[in-house]
Amino acid sequence: MDARTRTTTRLAIRFFQAVLLASSLVACQRDASTATPALTVQDWKLPAPPGAAQPDLALAPDGRLLLAWVEPAGAGHRLRLAASRSDGGWDEALTIAEGDDWFVNWADTPHVHAPGDGSLWAHWLRSTGPSRMDYGIVLARSADGGRSWKQAAPVHPPGTRGDHGFVTFWDQGEGRLGIAWLDSRQKAAAGRTGHDAHQHEGGAAMMLRAAIHGGDGAQLREWPLDDSTCDCCPTASARTDRGVVVVYRGRTQDEVRDTRIVRLDGDAWTPPRAVYADGWRFPGCPVNGPAVAADGSRAWVAWYTEADGAPELRLAVSDDAGDSFAAPVTLARGPQVLGRVALAADGRGLHVAWLEQASATTQRLRLARYPDDLPRAETIEVASFPARGRASGLPRMQVAGGAAWLVWTEVAEGGPVLRGAVVR
């Protein structure tokens, strides 16, 4: 065996072992007669009109998919919601809220949530001050399937200067909603507002906070979770059998922007810890947050980094509900990788979706599936579409009925259009 063959063999073995470790898949030999069929992509018709953007996709306890989006409404905007039907169609779209004082942004977008008690929750962002970056979270609840909405108690102190957003929701049980968000109150107290990523003195960093709201909308508990986070990277959460975990991008004094995790353990949160010490120093906000999925005590976290000098997506797995993680594996690497990763698990495997820049004017959405009975991932291009940079926003994904359901934003005739696909 020559040196080149030995090197190739070593690399192949390392990759095989890393994938086994990261996705905790069972490495079993299978013959061609039992091989998993190749992934297939089908169009998924959406009810959102042209001009809609900032999509969100939630899974209801009864298996329905809930699609939310923001669309223009006169001089302002409205947040709309539609639920899927078993025949493949959609119920009539409902309006959650509308206004002409909203803060609308490609990355800090509204969310909807359907907990187990049959209620619906939603949030959007409202401008609160003279600066463009003075905005806050409006939380609302519906008890009648989305036909009417009642605003909940304020998530953060009213009238606070600065930005409050990048929300993630979870079901806290007994009709309660869990919410975590990025909060700039300590930046405002230090006389700074906006995403000033180059200042970090005297407690002037963005922070991560969390709260629990009851079925009547009242805020029952509220906690500071981390006093130094990246300014404008989305957050994500998932429920393990030891409590909810929240993942986000941290920030150190010397501008290391690695992914961190906290867990609600009973009535208290664990201290922040790094999912993996990338050591990515970046004097600004990459606007590229992590994603998390969980099944029992197993949790997966995927994130974007440029720690080794090139854009890269990494995936790491924990078998102890986020207390520790195996070394990550690379999902994608190269100048084409945009990140904006989405992650979903359904008890049978893990789905990962992300965006790449295919050309100067074209992007593509890719998906990898890690079934429980294969030692490697299957990967497919879900779509190639016209978009550039941040115009495509953040793709959304849910897994239901053994399939991955995806929504993303394209650019057509100079404006946004929402598209959907189902991958089986």
Secondary structure as GFF3:
##gff-version 3
##sequence-region A 1 424
A	DSSP	alpha_helix	3	23	.	.	.	ID=ss1
A	DSSP	three_ten_helix	32	34	.	.	.	ID=ss2
A	DSSP	beta_strand	41	43	.	.	.	ID=ss3
A	DSSP	beta_strand	53	59	.	.	.	ID=ss4
A	DSSP	beta_strand	65	73	.	.	.	ID=ss5
A	DSSP	beta_strand	76	83	.	.	.	ID=ss6
A	DSSP	beta_strand	94	99	.	.	.	ID=ss7
A	DSSP	beta_strand	111	113	.	.	.	ID=ss8
A	DSSP	beta_strand	120	127	.	.	.	ID=ss9
A	DSSP	beta_strand	135	142	.	.	.	ID=ss10
A	DSSP	beta_strand	150	151	.	.	.	ID=ss11
A	DSSP	beta_strand	164	173	.	.	.	ID=ss12
A	DSSP	beta_strand	176	183	.	.	.	ID=ss13
A	DSSP	alpha_helix	185	189	.	.	.	ID=ss14
A	DSSP	beta_strand	206	213	.	.	.	ID=ss15
A	DSSP	beta_strand	219	229	.	.	.	ID=ss16
A	DSSP	beta_strand	236	240	.	.	.	ID=ss17
A	DSSP	beta_strand	243	249	.	.	.	ID=ss18
A	DSSP	beta_strand	259	265	.	.	.	ID=ss19
A	DSSP	beta_strand	268	269	.	.	.	ID=ss20
A	DSSP	beta_strand	273	274	.	.	.	ID=ss21
A	DSSP	beta_strand	291	295	.	.	.	ID=ss22
A	DSSP	beta_strand	298	305	.	.	.	ID=ss23
A	DSSP	beta_strand	312	318	.	.	.	ID=ss24
A	DSSP	beta_strand	329	333	.	.	.	ID=ss25
A	DSSP	beta_strand	337	345	.	.	.	ID=ss26
A	DSSP	beta_strand	349	357	.	.	.	ID=ss27
A	DSSP	beta_strand	362	371	.	.	.	ID=ss28
A	DSSP	beta_strand	378	386	.	.	.	ID=ss29
A	DSSP	three_ten_helix	389	392	.	.	.	ID=ss30
A	DSSP	beta_strand	396	400	.	.	.	ID=ss31
A	DSSP	beta_strand	403	412	.	.	.	ID=ss32
A	DSSP	beta_strand	415	423	.	.	.	ID=ss33
###
